[in-house]
Amino acid sequence: QVQLVESGGGLVQPGGSLRLSCAASGLVLSAFDMSWYRQAPGEERELVATITRDGNSTNYIDSVKGRFTISRDNAKNTVALQMNSLNSEDTAVYYCNGRHFNYKVIDYWGRGTQVTVSS
């Protein structure tokens, strides 16, 4: 069965960095656009970054541009999110998402990893 498993979250001080990883199984990663979402307590889930199936295009929410970088390794079935210059507004549960475009759109989700930015 399809699984997306996030890792790399934790507690970091403001200005610090974290690298999140998403390991996929049960699917051919190259067939999926991959994204990172995040959800803070009491807030709606928001799209943070997206990378297309071949890795040729990326997109970021304005608040993370220049600080976050999404990447993928289809051969290893992994997606990463490098997060630099973290601030308290980045505190959230981060979710890995895979979207497959076929006769209909199919989405797969990981269970999330907690990122807490605090002194």
Order of alpha helices (4+ residues) and beta strands (2+ residues): beta-beta-beta-beta-beta-beta-beta-beta-beta-beta-beta
